Each structure stands twice: as structure tokens, then as C-alpha cells.
Amino acid sequence: MKPDLKKMQWTRPPHSFTIGEDKVEIVTEPHTDLWQRTYYHFRNDNAPVLQAESDEKFFSFTVRTEFASTTRFDQCGVAVYLDCDNWVKASVEYENDRIQRLGSVVTNNGYSDWASVDIDASVKVMWFRLSRREEDICIENSLDGVDFSQMRICHLFSLKDTIKFGIYACSPEESSFRATFTDMEVTECKWLAHDGQQPD
């Protein structure tokens, strides 16, 4: 099922964006980011996030991201944003003309972490799949939208019944770029139960 993009809700809409029937474009603004406290006590909670809302406990959300990022920390990807202290994001984050960080951040109770691997700076398209199993989240990535690799499994302590999930883009430094999101789809949960292990 394709989400109705016109019914998705902004948390802090950007100044420049377009929403079509099957595509969203965001032009990022300088000094926008999502991060809380960890490592250098820095806090920033002003990135635009466009989300759908659901009470479904088991589902997957897939999206193709395309980005023309050129400046350190430019990023776009998927997000579960509940409030300023509780959220998950996964993205490709530009580092320099050689590498980018394919990574994820989980923020529980106002503290963020960051897990990442280096990928080549020439990558300008990435698919993400975000799956929910009750209060737990699995994030996967793919270069072609067919074969997905696991990035992260995490728990959101404040996630109860209603979840908000969708896309985001931001530029933490003095920069701006265009992020394009297409091929969004909500399906049955692709993150399968662990075979043979209780209680699944």
C-alpha cells in the first residue's frame, strides 16, 4: 500500500519542499539537525520530518532516497520521531569527497547514539526499510530496492500504541541540498519472527 503523501504531517516543515502523488522533495536549510546530548552535550532538534501515523503493531515502510549532498553531515533518510527525546533515524550522511556514513541514530530519554559504516562518496541513491514489531524497530538498507541488509535493531521505550514514521532531511552545517523521496510503500512486516525462539 502506498501512503497518502498529502495526509502525512510535518514536524517543522522546511521552507522549500514539494509533495506530489508519489514523490517528496525537500531542500534542506543550514544548521538543521536531530541530535541529543551524547558525546559533546550538543543538542539540536530542528530538522524537518514528514510522517504518517499508525496503530499497527507489525508493518514495514520502504522508501528510495536520492540526494545531491556535498557538505559534511548533509543527510536524509527514514525516521520514527515521537518527540524531541525519543526517536530513530537512519540515513546516508556526507563526510567528504571520498566517504559517507551509512548509519543510524537511536535516541531514548534524551540521549542519542550513532552507529555507522563508511561507504563511497559516489553513492547518491539508497533505499531504506523500517519495520516495526511492537516496541521494537529494525532498519535495513539496499542499493537496488530488492536485496536489503540489516543495519540496526533497537527498542524505543516510549513507543506504545501509536507510531509516527516517515522521512527527514537536514544540513547541520552551512549548506543546503535537495533530497528526493520516491517509491514509498507500507507492507506487511518484512522483519520476520525469530524462528524457533520463544515467545515468537
Order of alpha helices (4+ residues) and beta strands (2+ residues): beta-beta-beta-beta-beta-beta-beta-beta-beta-beta-beta-beta-beta-beta-beta-beta-beta
